[in-house]
Amino acid sequence: MGDLLRKPTGTVGVVHDITPKSANWGYVGFALHRLSPGDAASGSTRDLEAILVVVEGKLELTVGDTDFGEIGDRMSVFEKTAPHCVYAPGRTEWVATATTECVLAICTAPAKGDYPVQRLGPDGIELTPRGKGQNQRFINNIAMEGRDVAGSLLVTEVFTPPGNWSSYPSHRHDEDDFPRMTYLEETYYHRLNPAQGFGVQRVYTEDGTLDETMAVKDGDVVLVPKGHHPCAAPYGYEMYYLNVMAGPLRKWRFENDPDHDWIAQRDAE
């Protein structure tokens, strides 16, 4: 199952372009543009839906017939403010022009339903704590199940403090068996603060047929086709990641690794 760790292909322009074909799966796509002032990026959703996330910086954005003007606010993800983001339905053109140094993520999955072009943030997104102790992290839910704003996509941001674990206790969502579990492919776009740092992510199945542990650096993407996928930030380094999930059903149902489920049960008490 190798090739789960994807390094950026450069420092400017399109530095990630992950498609279902290149990931060897069926639903999730993820592209990342690094733009300087005046640089432009554009695309068409075709038979996909997209959520455009201004990860950092500011840009002018037009999606379909809607001109959003200049959007974006935070110059670093580690400001932890809510991101500016826009939903684009299938068969929609979009054009972005950077007004500052900026990073733009394009999250895609098959278009389903009838959802309009619309802003998804920063309004409606609130930084929320999750977990306890060394398992605490902070979540910006951009388009999770509680927001009926997309047909396939589930998108969220997570901030993990130095020394803490995240996506933990280990859990998986790799079976299409709702309501017990849903099949969801997932990408993690990682950032570290300070940028020279690293994090650790493990992707593994309970039977051991997949078991990869990766050192992730600033700007890397990890693919999670199946299995459990915890990650950790070393002491001294803060970790951010942008998650994109999609599958046959836009529901997030998972099961913890039985070996570590006791942690979740204890913390729920």
N, C-alpha and C positions, 0 to 999 in steps of 0.2 A: 504494500500500500504506500510506498515511499513518496517522496516529493511533496510532503505536507507543508514544509517551510518554504515560503516564497519571498525572495529578496527583491527589493526595488531594482528596476532595470536601469535607473539613472537618477539624476537629481532634478531634472526639469522636464516639463511635459507630462506625458502619460508614463507613470513609473510602475503602475500595476494595471494589468488588464486580464483579470481572471474570468473566464467564461465557463459555462457548464462543460463544454468540450475539453478545455485545457485542465479542468479540475477532475474530469472523468466522473461527473455526476449529472443530475438532471434539472436543477432548479436555480441555484444561487449564482449570480454574477457580481463581480466587484471590480471597479476601476478607480484609479486615483490619479488626479492631475495636480502637479505642483506648478504654479503659475507666478510670473513676475508681473508688475504693473504693465497693463497694455496687452498682455498675452490673452488669447482667446481660446476657448474650447467649445466644441459643439457636438451634437449627436442626435440620433433618432431612437426612440424606444422600440420601434417596430412592433413585434408581438409581445413585448415585455412591458411591465410597469417599472418605474424607477423612483427612488427617493434620493434627491440630491442634497448632500450634507456639506455645508461650508464648515469644514473642520477647523480651519484657521484663516484669518484675514478677511478681506472684503472683496466683493465682486458685483458686477451688474449682471442680472439674470433675466432672461426671457424664456418662458416655457409655453409653447403653443402660442396663443394669442394674448397671453398675459405678460406684461412687462412689470417685473417686481422692482425695478430700479436697483439701487445699491443695497445689498444685504450683506450680513456678516457683522460681527462685533468683536469677538475675542481674537486677539492676536496670537495667543497660545492656548492650546487645549487645556493646559493646566491652570488657567484662570477658573475653570470649572463652571462657567456660565452656560446657560442653555444654548444649544447650537441653532443657527438659522438653517432651515431646511424646507424643501419643496417637494411635493408629490407630483409626478408626471405619469399620466395613464398611457396605455398602449397607443401606438401610432401618433406620437407627439414629438415635435422637434424642440430642441432646447439650445440656447446659446449663452455662454458665460464669458464675460470679459473682466479680468482682474483689475482692481483699482489699487490694491496693495499686494505685497507678497501674500500668496494664499494657497491653501490646500483644499481641493474639492473632491469629495467622494461620490461615486455614482453606484448606488446599490440597486440591483435588478433581480427580477424573478418573473415568471410567466404572468401576464396580465389576466386578471379575473374580475368579474363584476363590472360595475359602472361607477367609477370614482373620478371626481373632477380634479383638474389642476388646482392645487391649494397649498398654502403655507402650513407647515406642521410645527414650526418653531421659529422663535423662542417661546412664544405664547403657548401655554398648555404643557410645558415641560418644566418639571421641578426636580432639583437634585434631591434624591431620596436615599437614606442609609439602608443597607441590608447587611445582615450578619452581625456577629458579636466578636469582641476581642480581636485576635489576630486574623479573624475571618471577616472583618468588617470592610465593606467597600461602598461606593456611592454611585448611584445610578441616574442617568438621564434617559428616561423612556421616550424615545422619539416616536416609535410606531409599534408598540407591543399590542397584545390582544385586546387590552382595554380601550384602545382607540380604534374605532371602525373607520380607518382612513385608507386602507389598501386591501387588495384581494388576496395577495400572497405574502408580501414582505412583512417581516418582523425585524425591527432595527432598534438598537439601543447603544448607549455609551456607558462605560464603566470606568471608574477611577479607583485604583487600588493603592492604599497608602504604603509607604516603605515598610518592608518586613511582613506584609500581610499576604494572605492567600485569597484567591478569587475563583469564581466558577467552582466552588468547593462548599460542602463535600462533593466529591466526584459524582457526576451525574451524566446520563445519556438520554438521547431522544432519537433513536435510530430504528424504531419499529412503527409501522402504520397500523396502530391498534388503539384508536381513540375509543373511550376516554382514558384508558390506562396510560397510553403513550402516543406521541405523534412522531412521525418521521420528519426530521428537520436537518437539512445540511446547514453548515455554519462556517462563516469566516471570521477571523479575529485580525483586525488591523491594529498593530501595537505601536505605542509611543512610550518613551522613557524620559524621565526628568530627574537629574541631568541627562542629556541626550547620549552621553558616552556609556550609559548603563546597559544593563541587560535584564531580562526576566527569564523565567523558565515555564514552559508549558509541556504537559504530558498528554498524549492522546493514546488511549488504550482500551481494549476490550477485555471483558472478564475472563474469556478463554485464552487470552494471551496471543491470539493470532495477529493482533495489531498492538504494538507497544513501542511508541516513539517518544523520546524526551528531547526537547529542543531548547537551545538557548536562543531567545528572541531578542533582537536589537531594535533600536528606534527605526520605525518605518517598515518592519517586516509584517507579513501576513501569514497566518497559520490556517490551514484547511482542516475542518473537522467533518469527515464523511460519515463517521460512525464512532461509537464508543464514548468513553468518559474523557473529559478534557479540562482538568484543573490547571491553574497557573499561579505563579507566585512572583512577588517583587522582592528582591533582596533589600536588606537594610541599607538605607541611604538613597534609594531610588524609588520614585513614584511611577506607577504603571497606569497607562490609559489604554483602553481598547474600544474600538467600534465594532459591534457585532452585527452581522447580517444573517438572518435565518429564513428559510423557505422550504416548503415541501407540499405534499398533496392537500393539506388542510392547515389553515392559518390559526392554529392553536399551539400553545406551548405546554406540552405535558411530558414529564420526564420521570425517570427513576434514578435514585441514588445507588451508587455501588453498595451492595449489601455489606461489604466489609467496613464501610465508613458511614453507613446510615445512622449509626448510634450518635454521631455528632449532631446531625440535624434533629434527631429526637430529643437529645439533651437540651439543645438551644431553644427548642420549641416549648420547653417546660416553663 
